[in-house]
């Protein structure tokens, strides 16, 4: 029975890891893809605008 108790934790971790990967792959794309893309585009545009805007040196 020691071999069963030695194999259970790796098997449980493998099952959960496989479930995590399946969930990640299924959540890519789909109905929320355009919403996610819009959020990323907005963040990138804001970062680009902030980087290009000259800072006021106070002089």
C-alpha positions as CSV (number, residue, x, y, z in Angstrom):
1,X,0.0,0.0,0.0
2,X,3.0,2.3,0.3
3,X,3.2,2.5,-3.5
4,X,-0.4,3.7,-3.7
5,X,0.2,6.6,-1.2
6,X,3.4,7.4,-3.2
7,X,1.6,7.6,-6.5
8,X,-1.5,9.5,-5.4
9,X,0.0,13.1,-5.0
10,X,1.7,13.1,-8.5
11,X,-1.5,11.7,-10.1
12,X,-3.7,14.3,-8.4
13,X,-1.3,17.1,-9.5
14,X,-1.2,15.8,-13.0
15,X,-5.0,15.7,-13.2
16,X,-5.3,19.3,-11.9
17,X,-2.5,20.5,-14.2
18,X,-4.2,19.0,-17.2
19,X,-7.5,20.6,-16.1
20,X,-5.7,24.0,-15.8
21,X,-4.2,23.7,-19.3
22,X,-7.5,22.6,-20.8
23,X,-9.2,25.6,-19.1
24,X,-6.6,28.0,-20.4
25,X,-6.8,26.7,-24.0
26,X,-10.6,26.8,-24.0
27,X,-10.7,30.4,-22.7
28,X,-8.5,31.6,-25.6
29,X,-10.5,33.3,-28.3
30,X,-14.3,32.9,-28.4
31,X,-16.8,35.6,-27.5
32,X,-14.5,37.5,-25.2
33,X,-11.6,37.7,-27.6
34,X,-12.6,41.1,-29.1
35,X,-13.2,42.5,-25.6
36,X,-9.8,41.3,-24.4
37,X,-8.2,42.7,-27.6
38,X,-9.8,46.0,-27.1
39,X,-8.5,46.2,-23.5
40,X,-5.0,45.4,-24.6
41,X,-5.2,47.9,-27.4
42,X,-6.4,50.6,-25.0
43,X,-3.6,49.9,-22.6
44,X,-1.0,49.9,-25.3
45,X,-2.3,53.2,-26.8
46,X,-2.3,54.8,-23.4
47,X,1.3,53.6,-22.7
48,X,2.4,54.9,-26.2
49,X,0.7,58.3,-25.6
50,X,2.3,58.6,-22.2
51,X,5.7,57.8,-23.6
52,X,5.4,60.3,-26.4
53,X,4.0,63.2,-24.3
54,X,6.7,65.6,-23.3
55,X,7.0,66.1,-19.6
56,X,6.7,69.5,-18.0
57,X,10.1,70.2,-16.4
58,X,8.7,73.1,-14.3
59,X,11.2,75.6,-15.7
